[in-house]
């Protein structure tokens, strides 16, 4: 899941450089959401006694 966040972040940076502001805005929200989900699942996993 963290891999997808990085991929969408790179897509957002490339779109911003090329001037596609609408696409860059949408593509920058996706990795942020995926990263937050990754963190929540990681914390839950650690609290339950399992390693990530």
N, CA and C of each residue as an Amber inpcrd file, in Angstrom:
protein
   156
   0.8290000  -1.1830000   0.0000000   0.0000000   0.0000000   0.0000000
   0.8760000   1.2500000   0.0000000   1.9640000   1.1880000   0.7080000
   2.8680000   2.3300000   0.7260000   3.4830000   2.5530000  -0.6530000
   3.6750000   1.4830000  -1.3860000   4.2000000   1.5820000  -2.7490000
   3.2460000   2.3880000  -3.6260000   1.9510000   2.1240000  -3.5200000
   0.9650000   2.8630000  -4.3140000   0.9430000   4.3370000  -3.9460000
   1.1450000   4.6470000  -2.6760000   1.1940000   6.0430000  -2.2520000
   2.3680000   6.7630000  -2.9140000   3.5090000   6.1010000  -2.9780000
   4.6850000   6.7050000  -3.6090000   4.4540000   6.8730000  -5.1100000
   3.8440000   5.8820000  -5.7510000   3.5780000   5.9670000  -7.1890000
   2.6480000   7.1320000  -7.4920000   1.5580000   7.2720000  -6.7440000
   0.6390000   8.3760000  -6.9870000   1.2850000   9.7200000  -6.6710000
   2.1920000   9.7630000  -5.6910000   2.9000000  10.9970000  -5.3770000
   3.7790000  11.4200000  -6.5490000   4.4680000  10.4710000  -7.1560000
   5.3050000  10.7720000  -8.3200000   4.4400000  11.2430000  -9.4830000
   3.2950000  10.6100000  -9.6970000   2.3730000  11.0350000 -10.7560000
   1.9030000  12.4680000 -10.5090000   1.6260000  12.8030000  -9.2530000
   1.1800000  14.1560000  -8.9220000   2.2820000  15.1750000  -9.1980000
   3.5160000  14.8360000  -8.8820000   4.6270000  15.7670000  -9.1290000
   4.8260000  15.9780000 -10.6260000   4.7750000  14.9090000 -11.3930000
   4.9420000  15.0290000 -12.8450000   3.8020000  15.8440000 -13.4430000
   2.5770000  15.6080000 -12.9960000   1.4350000  16.3650000 -13.5100000
   1.5470000  17.8420000 -13.1440000   2.0530000  18.1350000 -11.9570000
   2.2210000  19.5300000 -11.5550000   3.2920000  20.2200000 -12.3930000
   4.3600000  19.5140000 -12.6950000   5.4250000  20.0960000 -13.5210000
   4.9200000  20.3820000 -14.9310000   4.0870000  19.4920000 -15.4580000
   3.5650000  19.6640000 -16.8120000   2.3980000  20.6400000 -16.8800000
   1.8980000  21.0870000 -15.7410000   0.8570000  22.0970000 -15.7380000
  -0.5620000  21.5690000 -15.6560000  -0.7360000  20.2960000 -15.4170000
  -2.0690000  19.7220000 -15.2770000  -2.5050000  19.8640000 -13.8200000
  -2.9920000  21.0420000 -13.4490000  -3.2690000  21.3140000 -12.0460000
  -4.4270000  20.4980000 -11.5030000  -5.4470000  20.2610000 -12.3170000
  -6.5780000  19.4540000 -11.8490000  -6.1760000  18.0210000 -11.5560000
  -5.4040000  17.4600000 -12.4470000  -4.9320000  16.0840000 -12.2640000
  -3.9430000  16.0260000 -11.0990000  -3.0930000  17.0290000 -10.9850000
  -2.1130000  17.0390000  -9.9030000  -2.8050000  17.1460000  -8.5490000
  -3.8630000  17.9480000  -8.4840000  -4.5920000  18.0810000  -7.2260000
  -5.2570000  16.7850000  -6.8150000  -5.8840000  16.1200000  -7.7790000
  -6.5430000  14.8490000  -7.4770000  -5.5190000  13.7610000  -7.1540000
  -4.4280000  13.7510000  -7.8900000  -3.4110000  12.7200000  -7.6800000
  -2.6400000  12.9440000  -6.3840000  -2.6220000  14.1390000  -5.8620000
  -1.9160000  14.3670000  -4.6050000  -2.7610000  13.9680000  -3.3960000
  -4.0670000  13.8930000  -3.5490000  -4.9240000  13.4550000  -2.4490000
  -4.8740000  11.9460000  -2.2570000  -4.7140000  11.2000000  -3.3180000
  -4.7200000   9.7380000  -3.2480000  -3.5640000   9.2030000  -2.3980000
  -2.3080000   9.6400000  -2.6150000  -1.2440000   9.0840000  -1.7660000
  -1.3850000   9.4790000  -0.3050000  -1.9280000  10.6520000  -0.0410000
  -2.1140000  11.0830000   1.3450000  -3.0960000  10.1490000   2.0580000
  -4.1870000   9.8080000   1.3920000  -5.1780000   8.9070000   1.9720000
  -4.5870000   7.5090000   2.1570000  -3.8710000   7.0190000   1.1410000
  -3.2620000   5.6910000   1.2450000  -2.2170000   5.6410000   2.3650000
  -1.4540000   6.7130000   2.5270000  -0.4560000   6.7480000   3.5850000
  -1.1030000   6.7340000   4.9560000  -2.2010000   7.4650000   5.1200000
  -2.9130000   7.4620000   6.3970000  -3.4930000   6.0820000   6.7070000
  -4.0280000   5.4240000   5.7030000  -4.5550000   4.0660000   5.8950000
  -3.4200000   3.1260000   6.3000000  -2.2600000   3.2680000   5.6440000
  -1.0960000   2.4570000   5.9720000  -0.6820000   2.6620000   7.4320000
  -0.6570000   3.9120000   7.8740000  -0.2760000   4.1930000   9.2590000
  -1.2760000   3.6140000  10.2520000  -2.5560000   3.7640000   9.9720000
  -3.5850000   3.2420000  10.8810000  -3.4880000   1.7240000  10.9750000
  -3.3460000   1.0650000   9.8380000  -3.2340000  -0.3970000   9.8560000
  -1.9450000  -0.8440000  10.5550000  -0.8660000  -0.0950000  10.3880000
   0.3730000  -0.4250000  11.0700000   0.2550000  -0.2960000  12.5780000
  -0.3820000   0.7640000  13.0430000  -0.5760000   0.9480000  14.4880000
  -1.4740000  -0.1380000  15.0550000  -2.5470000  -0.4520000  14.3500000
  -3.4440000  -1.5250000  14.8000000  -2.6850000  -2.8480000  14.8750000
  -1.8740000  -3.1050000  13.8780000  -1.1040000  -4.3430000  13.8550000
  -0.1230000  -4.4130000  15.0280000   0.5370000  -3.3130000  15.3220000
   1.4810000  -3.2900000  16.4400000   0.7700000  -3.4330000  17.7800000
  -0.3990000  -2.8290000  17.9040000  -1.1420000  -2.9320000  19.1400000
  -1.6630000  -4.3450000  19.3960000  -1.9020000  -5.0700000  18.3470000
  -2.3800000  -6.4470000  18.4840000  -1.2340000  -7.4310000  18.7090000
   0.0020000  -6.9620000  18.7040000   1.1340000  -7.8210000  19.0060000
   1.8030000  -8.4270000  17.7990000   1.4810000  -7.9800000  16.6380000
   2.0950000  -8.5020000  15.4280000   3.0390000  -7.4500000  14.8590000
   4.0200000  -7.9000000  14.1400000   4.9530000  -6.9930000  13.4640000
   4.4020000  -6.6350000  12.0990000   4.7530000  -5.4480000  11.6170000
   4.2690000  -4.9920000  10.3110000   5.0610000  -5.6550000   9.2250000
